[in-house]
Amino acid sequence: MVIPTGFGPGISIGDADLESLRRGGERILTEAIRVARTAAPGLANATQPPIPCPACGVFAVSFQG
């Protein structure tokens, strides 16, 4: 999950909230990998570290060919 900063008045979220978001993201990722492995057992599954913004990530991945 990416929480954008530098827009508007900012966010006021504590460490416990950030940890909760991280755990929620991990649960979503774990379930997505399970579903992908069920649908396509031979397909390699990988995760990537967070990216600063979706457009930046698409741009970066487009050069990995």
PDBQT receptor file of N, H, CA, C and O in Angstrom, charges set to zero:
ATOM      1  N   MET A   1       0.853  -1.176   0.000  1.00  0.00    +0.000 N 
ATOM      2  CA  MET A   1       0.000   0.000   0.000  1.00  0.00    +0.000 C 
ATOM      3  C   MET A   1       0.890   1.227   0.000  1.00  0.00    +0.000 C 
ATOM      4  O   MET A   1       1.924   1.268   0.666  1.00  0.00    +0.000 OA
ATOM      5  N   VAL A   2       0.478   2.198  -0.740  1.00  0.00    +0.000 N 
ATOM      6  H   VAL A   2      -0.362   2.164  -1.281  1.00  0.00    +0.000 HD
ATOM      7  CA  VAL A   2       1.217   3.453  -0.790  1.00  0.00    +0.000 C 
ATOM      8  C   VAL A   2       0.315   4.544  -0.247  1.00  0.00    +0.000 C 
ATOM      9  O   VAL A   2      -0.815   4.717  -0.702  1.00  0.00    +0.000 OA
ATOM     10  N   ILE A   3       0.823   5.274   0.725  1.00  0.00    +0.000 N 
ATOM     11  H   ILE A   3       1.742   5.134   1.095  1.00  0.00    +0.000 HD
ATOM     12  CA  ILE A   3       0.089   6.415   1.265  1.00  0.00    +0.000 C 
ATOM     13  C   ILE A   3       0.793   7.663   0.746  1.00  0.00    +0.000 C 
ATOM     14  O   ILE A   3       1.896   7.978   1.192  1.00  0.00    +0.000 OA
ATOM     15  N   PRO A   4       0.162   8.386  -0.202  1.00  0.00    +0.000 N 
ATOM     16  CA  PRO A   4       0.823   9.553  -0.777  1.00  0.00    +0.000 C 
ATOM     17  C   PRO A   4       1.015  10.648   0.253  1.00  0.00    +0.000 C 
ATOM     18  O   PRO A   4       0.140  10.890   1.084  1.00  0.00    +0.000 OA
ATOM     19  N   THR A   5       2.138  11.295   0.197  1.00  0.00    +0.000 N 
ATOM     20  H   THR A   5       2.849  11.098  -0.479  1.00  0.00    +0.000 HD
ATOM     21  CA  THR A   5       2.397  12.441   1.067  1.00  0.00    +0.000 C 
ATOM     22  C   THR A   5       2.665  13.652   0.192  1.00  0.00    +0.000 C 
ATOM     23  O   THR A   5       2.929  13.517  -1.003  1.00  0.00    +0.000 OA
ATOM     24  N   GLY A   6       2.599  14.800   0.771  1.00  0.00    +0.000 N 
ATOM     25  H   GLY A   6       2.385  14.909   1.742  1.00  0.00    +0.000 HD
ATOM     26  CA  GLY A   6       2.868  16.016   0.030  1.00  0.00    +0.000 C 
ATOM     27  C   GLY A   6       1.644  16.589  -0.671  1.00  0.00    +0.000 C 
ATOM     28  O   GLY A   6       1.768  17.525  -1.461  1.00  0.00    +0.000 OA
ATOM     29  N   PHE A   7       0.476  16.046  -0.397  1.00  0.00    +0.000 N 
ATOM     30  H   PHE A   7       0.375  15.286   0.245  1.00  0.00    +0.000 HD
ATOM     31  CA  PHE A   7      -0.747  16.547  -1.000  1.00  0.00    +0.000 C 
ATOM     32  C   PHE A   7      -1.687  16.978   0.117  1.00  0.00    +0.000 C 
ATOM     33  O   PHE A   7      -1.847  16.259   1.104  1.00  0.00    +0.000 OA
ATOM     34  N   GLY A   8      -2.291  18.107  -0.025  1.00  0.00    +0.000 N 
ATOM     35  H   GLY A   8      -2.161  18.691  -0.827  1.00  0.00    +0.000 HD
ATOM     36  CA  GLY A   8      -3.258  18.574   0.966  1.00  0.00    +0.000 C 
ATOM     37  C   GLY A   8      -2.611  18.818   2.316  1.00  0.00    +0.000 C 
ATOM     38  O   GLY A   8      -1.406  19.056   2.400  1.00  0.00    +0.000 OA
ATOM     39  N   PRO A   9      -3.412  18.759   3.375  1.00  0.00    +0.000 N 
ATOM     40  CA  PRO A   9      -2.890  19.062   4.707  1.00  0.00    +0.000 C 
ATOM     41  C   PRO A   9      -2.025  17.947   5.278  1.00  0.00    +0.000 C 
ATOM     42  O   PRO A   9      -1.466  18.102   6.364  1.00  0.00    +0.000 OA
ATOM     43  N   GLY A  10      -1.905  16.836   4.576  1.00  0.00    +0.000 N 
ATOM     44  H   GLY A  10      -2.359  16.711   3.694  1.00  0.00    +0.000 HD
ATOM     45  CA  GLY A  10      -1.107  15.728   5.076  1.00  0.00    +0.000 C 
ATOM     46  C   GLY A  10      -1.990  14.710   5.782  1.00  0.00    +0.000 C 
ATOM     47  O   GLY A  10      -3.207  14.869   5.874  1.00  0.00    +0.000 OA
ATOM     48  N   ILE A  11      -1.355  13.677   6.271  1.00  0.00    +0.000 N 
ATOM     49  H   ILE A  11      -0.366  13.548   6.196  1.00  0.00    +0.000 HD
ATOM     50  CA  ILE A  11      -2.102  12.635   6.963  1.00  0.00    +0.000 C 
ATOM     51  C   ILE A  11      -1.663  12.600   8.413  1.00  0.00    +0.000 C 
ATOM     52  O   ILE A  11      -0.510  12.885   8.737  1.00  0.00    +0.000 OA
ATOM     53  N   SER A  12      -2.566  12.256   9.252  1.00  0.00    +0.000 N 
ATOM     54  H   SER A  12      -3.503  12.024   8.989  1.00  0.00    +0.000 HD
ATOM     55  CA  SER A  12      -2.220  12.077  10.657  1.00  0.00    +0.000 C 
ATOM     56  C   SER A  12      -2.581  10.643  11.017  1.00  0.00    +0.000 C 
ATOM     57  O   SER A  12      -3.724  10.333  11.353  1.00  0.00    +0.000 OA
ATOM     58  N   ILE A  13      -1.594   9.795  10.937  1.00  0.00    +0.000 N 
ATOM     59  H   ILE A  13      -0.665  10.048  10.663  1.00  0.00    +0.000 HD
ATOM     60  CA  ILE A  13      -1.813   8.377  11.172  1.00  0.00    +0.000 C 
ATOM     61  C   ILE A  13      -0.669   7.888  12.064  1.00  0.00    +0.000 C 
ATOM     62  O   ILE A  13       0.498   8.219  11.850  1.00  0.00    +0.000 OA
ATOM     63  N   GLY A  14      -1.028   7.116  13.039  1.00  0.00    +0.000 N 
ATOM     64  H   GLY A  14      -1.976   6.848  13.213  1.00  0.00    +0.000 HD
ATOM     65  CA  GLY A  14      -0.028   6.649  13.988  1.00  0.00    +0.000 C 
ATOM     66  C   GLY A  14       0.652   5.360  13.536  1.00  0.00    +0.000 C 
ATOM     67  O   GLY A  14       0.254   4.737  12.552  1.00  0.00    +0.000 OA
ATOM     68  N   ASP A  15       1.683   4.981  14.281  1.00  0.00    +0.000 N 
ATOM     69  H   ASP A  15       2.006   5.487  15.080  1.00  0.00    +0.000 HD
ATOM     70  CA  ASP A  15       2.429   3.761  13.968  1.00  0.00    +0.000 C 
ATOM     71  C   ASP A  15       1.535   2.524  14.004  1.00  0.00    +0.000 C 
ATOM     72  O   ASP A  15       1.698   1.619  13.185  1.00  0.00    +0.000 OA
ATOM     73  N   ALA A  16       0.603   2.478  14.934  1.00  0.00    +0.000 N 
ATOM     74  H   ALA A  16       0.471   3.212  15.600  1.00  0.00    +0.000 HD
ATOM     75  CA  ALA A  16      -0.294   1.320  15.030  1.00  0.00    +0.000 C 
ATOM     76  C   ALA A  16      -1.170   1.227  13.787  1.00  0.00    +0.000 C 
ATOM     77  O   ALA A  16      -1.442   0.134  13.292  1.00  0.00    +0.000 OA
ATOM     78  N   ASP A  17      -1.613   2.384  13.284  1.00  0.00    +0.000 N 
ATOM     79  H   ASP A  17      -1.392   3.273  13.686  1.00  0.00    +0.000 HD
ATOM     80  CA  ASP A  17      -2.431   2.396  12.069  1.00  0.00    +0.000 C 
ATOM     81  C   ASP A  17      -1.608   1.936  10.865  1.00  0.00    +0.000 C 
ATOM     82  O   ASP A  17      -2.092   1.159  10.042  1.00  0.00    +0.000 OA
ATOM     83  N   LEU A  18      -0.378   2.411  10.763  1.00  0.00    +0.000 N 
ATOM     84  H   LEU A  18       0.015   3.042  11.432  1.00  0.00    +0.000 HD
ATOM     85  CA  LEU A  18       0.487   1.999   9.658  1.00  0.00    +0.000 C 
ATOM     86  C   LEU A  18       0.752   0.499   9.716  1.00  0.00    +0.000 C 
ATOM     87  O   LEU A  18       0.759  -0.172   8.683  1.00  0.00    +0.000 OA
ATOM     88  N   GLU A  19       0.968  -0.023  10.904  1.00  0.00    +0.000 N 
ATOM     89  H   GLU A  19       0.962   0.521  11.742  1.00  0.00    +0.000 HD
ATOM     90  CA  GLU A  19       1.202  -1.465  11.062  1.00  0.00    +0.000 C 
ATOM     91  C   GLU A  19      -0.042  -2.243  10.659  1.00  0.00    +0.000 C 
ATOM     92  O   GLU A  19       0.067  -3.299  10.036  1.00  0.00    +0.000 OA
ATOM     93  N   SER A  20      -1.199  -1.748  10.999  1.00  0.00    +0.000 N 
ATOM     94  H   SER A  20      -1.287  -0.890  11.505  1.00  0.00    +0.000 HD
ATOM     95  CA  SER A  20      -2.443  -2.399  10.621  1.00  0.00    +0.000 C 
ATOM     96  C   SER A  20      -2.604  -2.406   9.100  1.00  0.00    +0.000 C 
ATOM     97  O   SER A  20      -3.017  -3.414   8.526  1.00  0.00    +0.000 OA
ATOM     98  N   LEU A  21      -2.285  -1.304   8.453  1.00  0.00    +0.000 N 
ATOM     99  H   LEU A  21      -1.949  -0.485   8.919  1.00  0.00    +0.000 HD
ATOM    100  CA  LEU A  21      -2.339  -1.240   6.995  1.00  0.00    +0.000 C 
ATOM    101  C   LEU A  21      -1.352  -2.224   6.367  1.00  0.00    +0.000 C 
ATOM    102  O   LEU A  21      -1.677  -2.883   5.379  1.00  0.00    +0.000 OA
ATOM    103  N   ARG A  22      -0.151  -2.326   6.936  1.00  0.00    +0.000 N 
ATOM    104  H   ARG A  22       0.112  -1.790   7.739  1.00  0.00    +0.000 HD
ATOM    105  CA  ARG A  22       0.857  -3.242   6.422  1.00  0.00    +0.000 C 
ATOM    106  C   ARG A  22       0.375  -4.682   6.533  1.00  0.00    +0.000 C 
ATOM    107  O   ARG A  22       0.494  -5.454   5.582  1.00  0.00    +0.000 OA
ATOM    108  N   ARG A  23      -0.167  -5.043   7.688  1.00  0.00    +0.000 N 
ATOM    109  H   ARG A  23      -0.264  -4.416   8.461  1.00  0.00    +0.000 HD
ATOM    110  CA  ARG A  23      -0.676  -6.410   7.879  1.00  0.00    +0.000 C 
ATOM    111  C   ARG A  23      -1.832  -6.706   6.925  1.00  0.00    +0.000 C 
ATOM    112  O   ARG A  23      -1.920  -7.800   6.367  1.00  0.00    +0.000 OA
ATOM    113  N   GLY A  24      -2.712  -5.730   6.744  1.00  0.00    +0.000 N 
ATOM    114  H   GLY A  24      -2.641  -4.842   7.198  1.00  0.00    +0.000 HD
ATOM    115  CA  GLY A  24      -3.815  -5.903   5.803  1.00  0.00    +0.000 C 
ATOM    116  C   GLY A  24      -3.313  -6.111   4.383  1.00  0.00    +0.000 C 
ATOM    117  O   GLY A  24      -3.831  -6.958   3.656  1.00  0.00    +0.000 OA
ATOM    118  N   GLY A  25      -2.320  -5.351   3.993  1.00  0.00    +0.000 N 
ATOM    119  H   GLY A  25      -1.899  -4.663   4.584  1.00  0.00    +0.000 HD
ATOM    120  CA  GLY A  25      -1.720  -5.513   2.671  1.00  0.00    +0.000 C 
ATOM    121  C   GLY A  25      -1.090  -6.877   2.498  1.00  0.00    +0.000 C 
ATOM    122  O   GLY A  25      -1.198  -7.486   1.434  1.00  0.00    +0.000 OA
ATOM    123  N   GLU A  26      -0.428  -7.362   3.543  1.00  0.00    +0.000 N 
ATOM    124  H   GLU A  26      -0.340  -6.867   4.407  1.00  0.00    +0.000 HD
ATOM    125  CA  GLU A  26       0.182  -8.694   3.488  1.00  0.00    +0.000 C 
ATOM    126  C   GLU A  26      -0.886  -9.781   3.344  1.00  0.00    +0.000 C 
ATOM    127  O   GLU A  26      -0.690 -10.753   2.614  1.00  0.00    +0.000 OA
ATOM    128  N   ARG A  27      -2.011  -9.619   4.037  1.00  0.00    +0.000 N 
ATOM    129  H   ARG A  27      -2.170  -8.829   4.630  1.00  0.00    +0.000 HD
ATOM    130  CA  ARG A  27      -3.105 -10.605   3.910  1.00  0.00    +0.000 C 
ATOM    131  C   ARG A  27      -3.654 -10.620   2.480  1.00  0.00    +0.000 C 
ATOM    132  O   ARG A  27      -3.919 -11.682   1.917  1.00  0.00    +0.000 OA
ATOM    133  N   ILE A  28      -3.817  -9.438   1.910  1.00  0.00    +0.000 N 
ATOM    134  H   ILE A  28      -3.602  -8.575   2.368  1.00  0.00    +0.000 HD
ATOM    135  CA  ILE A  28      -4.319  -9.342   0.539  1.00  0.00    +0.000 C 
ATOM    136  C   ILE A  28      -3.333 -10.000  -0.424  1.00  0.00    +0.000 C 
ATOM    137  O   ILE A  28      -3.741 -10.750  -1.311  1.00  0.00    +0.000 OA
ATOM    138  N   LEU A  29      -2.052  -9.728  -0.259  1.00  0.00    +0.000 N 
ATOM    139  H   LEU A  29      -1.721  -9.118   0.461  1.00  0.00    +0.000 HD
ATOM    140  CA  LEU A  29      -1.035 -10.311  -1.120  1.00  0.00    +0.000 C 
ATOM    141  C   LEU A  29      -0.985 -11.826  -0.982  1.00  0.00    +0.000 C 
ATOM    142  O   LEU A  29      -0.879 -12.534  -1.983  1.00  0.00    +0.000 OA
ATOM    143  N   THR A  30      -1.059 -12.327   0.237  1.00  0.00    +0.000 N 
ATOM    144  H   THR A  30      -1.145 -11.752   1.051  1.00  0.00    +0.000 HD
ATOM    145  CA  THR A  30      -1.047 -13.767   0.473  1.00  0.00    +0.000 C 
ATOM    146  C   THR A  30      -2.232 -14.435  -0.215  1.00  0.00    +0.000 C 
ATOM    147  O   THR A  30      -2.075 -15.488  -0.833  1.00  0.00    +0.000 OA
ATOM    148  N   GLU A  31      -3.397 -13.841  -0.115  1.00  0.00    +0.000 N 
ATOM    149  H   GLU A  31      -3.524 -12.986   0.387  1.00  0.00    +0.000 HD
ATOM    150  CA  GLU A  31      -4.583 -14.400  -0.759  1.00  0.00    +0.000 C 
ATOM    151  C   GLU A  31      -4.463 -14.335  -2.279  1.00  0.00    +0.000 C 
ATOM    152  O   GLU A  31      -4.860 -15.273  -2.971  1.00  0.00    +0.000 OA
ATOM    153  N   ALA A  32      -3.921 -13.238  -2.804  1.00  0.00    +0.000 N 
ATOM    154  H   ALA A  32      -3.599 -12.476  -2.243  1.00  0.00    +0.000 HD
ATOM    155  CA  ALA A  32      -3.752 -13.109  -4.254  1.00  0.00    +0.000 C 
ATOM    156  C   ALA A  32      -2.800 -14.174  -4.788  1.00  0.00    +0.000 C 
ATOM    157  O   ALA A  32      -3.036 -14.746  -5.852  1.00  0.00    +0.000 OA
ATOM    158  N   ILE A  33      -1.732 -14.437  -4.054  1.00  0.00    +0.000 N 
ATOM    159  H   ILE A  33      -1.540 -13.972  -3.190  1.00  0.00    +0.000 HD
ATOM    160  CA  ILE A  33      -0.789 -15.479  -4.476  1.00  0.00    +0.000 C 
ATOM    161  C   ILE A  33      -1.458 -16.844  -4.422  1.00  0.00    +0.000 C 
ATOM    162  O   ILE A  33      -1.250 -17.665  -5.316  1.00  0.00    +0.000 OA
ATOM    163  N   ARG A  34      -2.256 -17.103  -3.395  1.00  0.00    +0.000 N 
ATOM    164  H   ARG A  34      -2.424 -16.437  -2.668  1.00  0.00    +0.000 HD
ATOM    165  CA  ARG A  34      -2.956 -18.381  -3.293  1.00  0.00    +0.000 C 
ATOM    166  C   ARG A  34      -3.894 -18.577  -4.480  1.00  0.00    +0.000 C 
ATOM    167  O   ARG A  34      -3.935 -19.654  -5.074  1.00  0.00    +0.000 OA
ATOM    168  N   VAL A  35      -4.645 -17.533  -4.823  1.00  0.00    +0.000 N 
ATOM    169  H   VAL A  35      -4.611 -16.657  -4.340  1.00  0.00    +0.000 HD
ATOM    170  CA  VAL A  35      -5.578 -17.611  -5.947  1.00  0.00    +0.000 C 
ATOM    171  C   VAL A  35      -4.810 -17.829  -7.255  1.00  0.00    +0.000 C 
ATOM    172  O   VAL A  35      -5.215 -18.642  -8.085  1.00  0.00    +0.000 OA
ATOM    173  N   ALA A  36      -3.706 -17.104  -7.436  1.00  0.00    +0.000 N 
ATOM    174  H   ALA A  36      -3.377 -16.443  -6.762  1.00  0.00    +0.000 HD
ATOM    175  CA  ALA A  36      -2.915 -17.248  -8.665  1.00  0.00    +0.000 C 
ATOM    176  C   ALA A  36      -2.342 -18.655  -8.780  1.00  0.00    +0.000 C 
ATOM    177  O   ALA A  36      -2.345 -19.237  -9.865  1.00  0.00    +0.000 OA
ATOM    178  N   ARG A  37      -1.856 -19.199  -7.686  1.00  0.00    +0.000 N 
ATOM    179  H   ARG A  37      -1.853 -18.726  -6.805  1.00  0.00    +0.000 HD
ATOM    180  CA  ARG A  37      -1.294 -20.554  -7.721  1.00  0.00    +0.000 C 
ATOM    181  C   ARG A  37      -2.360 -21.608  -7.988  1.00  0.00    +0.000 C 
ATOM    182  O   ARG A  37      -2.088 -22.627  -8.623  1.00  0.00    +0.000 OA
ATOM    183  N   THR A  38      -3.558 -21.363  -7.508  1.00  0.00    +0.000 N 
ATOM    184  H   THR A  38      -3.779 -20.535  -6.992  1.00  0.00    +0.000 HD
ATOM    185  CA  THR A  38      -4.665 -22.289  -7.774  1.00  0.00    +0.000 C 
ATOM    186  C   THR A  38      -5.069 -22.227  -9.249  1.00  0.00    +0.000 C 
ATOM    187  O   THR A  38      -5.307 -23.258  -9.878  1.00  0.00    +0.000 OA
ATOM    188  N   ALA A  39      -5.143 -21.020  -9.788  1.00  0.00    +0.000 N 
ATOM    189  H   ALA A  39      -4.950 -20.183  -9.277  1.00  0.00    +0.000 HD
ATOM    190  CA  ALA A  39      -5.568 -20.834 -11.179  1.00  0.00    +0.000 C 
ATOM    191  C   ALA A  39      -4.509 -21.292 -12.175  1.00  0.00    +0.000 C 
ATOM    192  O   ALA A  39      -4.842 -21.819 -13.237  1.00  0.00    +0.000 OA
ATOM    193  N   ALA A  40      -3.239 -21.096 -11.841  1.00  0.00    +0.000 N 
ATOM    194  H   ALA A  40      -2.969 -20.668 -10.979  1.00  0.00    +0.000 HD
ATOM    195  CA  ALA A  40      -2.146 -21.440 -12.759  1.00  0.00    +0.000 C 
ATOM    196  C   ALA A  40      -0.995 -22.036 -11.953  1.00  0.00    +0.000 C 
ATOM    197  O   ALA A  40      -0.028 -21.339 -11.644  1.00  0.00    +0.000 OA
ATOM    198  N   PRO A  41      -1.094 -23.324 -11.610  1.00  0.00    +0.000 N 
ATOM    199  CA  PRO A  41      -0.110 -23.945 -10.730  1.00  0.00    +0.000 C 
ATOM    200  C   PRO A  41       1.342 -23.843 -11.207  1.00  0.00    +0.000 C 
ATOM    201  O   PRO A  41       2.247 -23.786 -10.374  1.00  0.00    +0.000 OA
ATOM    202  N   GLY A  42       1.588 -23.818 -12.489  1.00  0.00    +0.000 N 
ATOM    203  H   GLY A  42       0.853 -23.865 -13.166  1.00  0.00    +0.000 HD
ATOM    204  CA  GLY A  42       2.962 -23.770 -12.990  1.00  0.00    +0.000 C 
ATOM    205  C   GLY A  42       3.531 -22.373 -13.106  1.00  0.00    +0.000 C 
ATOM    206  O   GLY A  42       4.715 -22.209 -13.402  1.00  0.00    +0.000 OA
ATOM    207  N   LEU A  43       2.720 -21.380 -12.880  1.00  0.00    +0.000 N 
ATOM    208  H   LEU A  43       1.759 -21.513 -12.640  1.00  0.00    +0.000 HD
ATOM    209  CA  LEU A  43       3.152 -19.992 -13.046  1.00  0.00    +0.000 C 
ATOM    210  C   LEU A  43       3.989 -19.540 -11.854  1.00  0.00    +0.000 C 
ATOM    211  O   LEU A  43       3.604 -19.756 -10.705  1.00  0.00    +0.000 OA
ATOM    212  N   ALA A  44       5.120 -18.921 -12.122  1.00  0.00    +0.000 N 
ATOM    213  H   ALA A  44       5.433 -18.745 -13.056  1.00  0.00    +0.000 HD
ATOM    214  CA  ALA A  44       5.972 -18.392 -11.052  1.00  0.00    +0.000 C 
ATOM    215  C   ALA A  44       5.309 -17.141 -10.471  1.00  0.00    +0.000 C 
ATOM    216  O   ALA A  44       4.829 -16.279 -11.208  1.00  0.00    +0.000 OA
ATOM    217  N   ASN A  45       5.293 -17.058  -9.156  1.00  0.00    +0.000 N 
ATOM    218  H   ASN A  45       5.683 -17.758  -8.558  1.00  0.00    +0.000 HD
ATOM    219  CA  ASN A  45       4.722 -15.894  -8.478  1.00  0.00    +0.000 C 
ATOM    220  C   ASN A  45       5.847 -15.120  -7.807  1.00  0.00    +0.000 C 
ATOM    221  O   ASN A  45       6.753 -15.705  -7.214  1.00  0.00    +0.000 OA
ATOM    222  N   ALA A  46       5.777 -13.814  -7.907  1.00  0.00    +0.000 N 
ATOM    223  H   ALA A  46       5.041 -13.339  -8.389  1.00  0.00    +0.000 HD
ATOM    224  CA  ALA A  46       6.792 -12.973  -7.285  1.00  0.00    +0.000 C 
ATOM    225  C   ALA A  46       6.133 -11.712  -6.752  1.00  0.00    +0.000 C 
ATOM    226  O   ALA A  46       5.079 -11.294  -7.232  1.00  0.00    +0.000 OA
ATOM    227  N   THR A  47       6.754 -11.126  -5.771  1.00  0.00    +0.000 N 
ATOM    228  H   THR A  47       7.610 -11.466  -5.380  1.00  0.00    +0.000 HD
ATOM    229  CA  THR A  47       6.288  -9.843  -5.256  1.00  0.00    +0.000 C 
ATOM    230  C   THR A  47       7.394  -8.825  -5.460  1.00  0.00    +0.000 C 
ATOM    231  O   THR A  47       8.561  -9.182  -5.618  1.00  0.00    +0.000 OA
ATOM    232  N   GLN A  48       7.026  -7.591  -5.455  1.00  0.00    +0.000 N 
ATOM    233  H   GLN A  48       6.078  -7.301  -5.326  1.00  0.00    +0.000 HD
ATOM    234  CA  GLN A  48       7.989  -6.519  -5.633  1.00  0.00    +0.000 C 
ATOM    235  C   GLN A  48       7.824  -5.534  -4.487  1.00  0.00    +0.000 C 
ATOM    236  O   GLN A  48       6.732  -5.406  -3.933  1.00  0.00    +0.000 OA
ATOM    237  N   PRO A  49       8.891  -4.839  -4.128  1.00  0.00    +0.000 N 
ATOM    238  CA  PRO A  49       8.780  -3.843  -3.057  1.00  0.00    +0.000 C 
ATOM    239  C   PRO A  49       7.863  -2.701  -3.476  1.00  0.00    +0.000 C 
ATOM    240  O   PRO A  49       7.614  -2.510  -4.667  1.00  0.00    +0.000 OA
ATOM    241  N   PRO A  50       7.360  -1.943  -2.508  1.00  0.00    +0.000 N 
ATOM    242  CA  PRO A  50       6.463  -0.825  -2.835  1.00  0.00    +0.000 C 
ATOM    243  C   PRO A  50       7.112   0.152  -3.803  1.00  0.00    +0.000 C 
ATOM    244  O   PRO A  50       8.328   0.340  -3.802  1.00  0.00    +0.000 OA
ATOM    245  N   ILE A  51       6.287   0.760  -4.619  1.00  0.00    +0.000 N 
ATOM    246  H   ILE A  51       5.299   0.608  -4.620  1.00  0.00    +0.000 HD
ATOM    247  CA  ILE A  51       6.754   1.771  -5.562  1.00  0.00    +0.000 C 
ATOM    248  C   ILE A  51       6.191   3.118  -5.128  1.00  0.00    +0.000 C 
ATOM    249  O   ILE A  51       5.134   3.179  -4.500  1.00  0.00    +0.000 OA
ATOM    250  N   PRO A  52       6.895   4.196  -5.460  1.00  0.00    +0.000 N 
ATOM    251  CA  PRO A  52       6.435   5.509  -4.995  1.00  0.00    +0.000 C 
ATOM    252  C   PRO A  52       5.077   5.919  -5.552  1.00  0.00    +0.000 C 
ATOM    253  O   PRO A  52       4.321   6.616  -4.875  1.00  0.00    +0.000 OA
ATOM    254  N   CYS A  53       4.758   5.501  -6.764  1.00  0.00    +0.000 N 
ATOM    255  H   CYS A  53       5.372   4.934  -7.314  1.00  0.00    +0.000 HD
ATOM    256  CA  CYS A  53       3.459   5.825  -7.349  1.00  0.00    +0.000 C 
ATOM    257  C   CYS A  53       3.160   4.819  -8.453  1.00  0.00    +0.000 C 
ATOM    258  O   CYS A  53       4.093   4.295  -9.062  1.00  0.00    +0.000 OA
ATOM    259  N   PRO A  54       1.903   4.537  -8.727  1.00  0.00    +0.000 N 
ATOM    260  CA  PRO A  54       1.573   3.550  -9.759  1.00  0.00    +0.000 C 
ATOM    261  C   PRO A  54       2.195   3.869 -11.122  1.00  0.00    +0.000 C 
ATOM    262  O   PRO A  54       2.715   2.974 -11.788  1.00  0.00    +0.000 OA
ATOM    263  N   ALA A  55       2.144   5.125 -11.536  1.00  0.00    +0.000 N 
ATOM    264  H   ALA A  55       1.721   5.852 -10.995  1.00  0.00    +0.000 HD
ATOM    265  CA  ALA A  55       2.710   5.490 -12.842  1.00  0.00    +0.000 C 
ATOM    266  C   ALA A  55       4.215   5.236 -12.869  1.00  0.00    +0.000 C 
ATOM    267  O   ALA A  55       4.755   4.776 -13.875  1.00  0.00    +0.000 OA
ATOM    268  N   CYS A  56       4.886   5.536 -11.762  1.00  0.00    +0.000 N 
ATOM    269  H   CYS A  56       4.447   5.909 -10.944  1.00  0.00    +0.000 HD
ATOM    270  CA  CYS A  56       6.333   5.292 -11.685  1.00  0.00    +0.000 C 
ATOM    271  C   CYS A  56       6.625   3.799 -11.823  1.00  0.00    +0.000 C 
ATOM    272  O   CYS A  56       7.583   3.408 -12.488  1.00  0.00    +0.000 OA
ATOM    273  N   GLY A  57       5.803   2.979 -11.199  1.00  0.00    +0.000 N 
ATOM    274  H   GLY A  57       5.024   3.297 -10.659  1.00  0.00    +0.000 HD
ATOM    275  CA  GLY A  57       5.996   1.541 -11.264  1.00  0.00    +0.000 C 
ATOM    276  C   GLY A  57       5.791   0.994 -12.655  1.00  0.00    +0.000 C 
ATOM    277  O   GLY A  57       6.567   0.151 -13.106  1.00  0.00    +0.000 OA
ATOM    278  N   VAL A  58       4.763   1.451 -13.346  1.00  0.00    +0.000 N 
ATOM    279  H   VAL A  58       4.133   2.135 -12.980  1.00  0.00    +0.000 HD
ATOM    280  CA  VAL A  58       4.510   1.007 -14.724  1.00  0.00    +0.000 C 
ATOM    281  C   VAL A  58       5.678   1.416 -15.608  1.00  0.00    +0.000 C 
ATOM    282  O   VAL A  58       6.139   0.632 -16.438  1.00  0.00    +0.000 OA
ATOM    283  N   PHE A  59       6.146   2.617 -15.434  1.00  0.00    +0.000 N 
ATOM    284  H   PHE A  59       5.772   3.253 -14.759  1.00  0.00    +0.000 HD
ATOM    285  CA  PHE A  59       7.281   3.124 -16.214  1.00  0.00    +0.000 C 
ATOM    286  C   PHE A  59       8.511   2.260 -15.959  1.00  0.00    +0.000 C 
ATOM    287  O   PHE A  59       9.179   1.855 -16.910  1.00  0.00    +0.000 OA
ATOM    288  N   ALA A  60       8.824   1.969 -14.701  1.00  0.00    +0.000 N 
ATOM    289  H   ALA A  60       8.281   2.298 -13.928  1.00  0.00    +0.000 HD
ATOM    290  CA  ALA A  60      10.003   1.186 -14.353  1.00  0.00    +0.000 C 
ATOM    291  C   ALA A  60       9.903  -0.238 -14.890  1.00  0.00    +0.000 C 
ATOM    292  O   ALA A  60      10.873  -0.752 -15.447  1.00  0.00    +0.000 OA
ATOM    293  N   VAL A  61       8.756  -0.881 -14.736  1.00  0.00    +0.000 N 
ATOM    294  H   VAL A  61       7.968  -0.464 -14.284  1.00  0.00    +0.000 HD
ATOM    295  CA  VAL A  61       8.578  -2.263 -15.175  1.00  0.00    +0.000 C 
ATOM    296  C   VAL A  61       8.639  -2.343 -16.697  1.00  0.00    +0.000 C 
ATOM    297  O   VAL A  61       9.053  -3.368 -17.238  1.00  0.00    +0.000 OA
ATOM    298  N   SER A  62       8.242  -1.300 -17.390  1.00  0.00    +0.000 N 
ATOM    299  H   SER A  62       7.906  -0.466 -16.951  1.00  0.00    +0.000 HD
ATOM    300  CA  SER A  62       8.224  -1.334 -18.860  1.00  0.00    +0.000 C 
ATOM    301  C   SER A  62       9.631  -1.509 -19.430  1.00  0.00    +0.000 C 
ATOM    302  O   SER A  62       9.775  -1.948 -20.571  1.00  0.00    +0.000 OA
ATOM    303  N   PHE A  63      10.664  -1.176 -18.666  1.00  0.00    +0.000 N 
ATOM    304  H   PHE A  63      10.547  -0.820 -17.739  1.00  0.00    +0.000 HD
ATOM    305  CA  PHE A  63      12.035  -1.324 -19.139  1.00  0.00    +0.000 C 
ATOM    306  C   PHE A  63      12.672  -2.648 -18.729  1.00  0.00    +0.000 C 
ATOM    307  O   PHE A  63      13.808  -2.925 -19.113  1.00  0.00    +0.000 OA
ATOM    308  N   GLN A  64      11.960  -3.473 -17.955  1.00  0.00    +0.000 N 
ATOM    309  H   GLN A  64      11.037  -3.248 -17.643  1.00  0.00    +0.000 HD
ATOM    310  CA  GLN A  64      12.526  -4.734 -17.485  1.00  0.00    +0.000 C 
ATOM    311  C   GLN A  64      12.411  -5.847 -18.504  1.00  0.00    +0.000 C 
ATOM    312  O   GLN A  64      13.044  -6.895 -18.369  1.00  0.00    +0.000 OA
ATOM    313  N   GLY A  65      11.585  -5.612 -19.544  1.00  0.00    +0.000 N 
ATOM    314  H   GLY A  65      11.071  -4.762 -19.654  1.00  0.00    +0.000 HD
ATOM    315  CA  GLY A  65      11.382  -6.514 -20.655  1.00  0.00    +0.000 C 
ATOM    316  C   GLY A  65      11.488  -7.911 -20.336  1.00  0.00    +0.000 C 
ATOM    317  O   GLY A  65      11.331  -8.759 -21.215  1.00  0.00    +0.000 OA
TER     318      GLY A  65
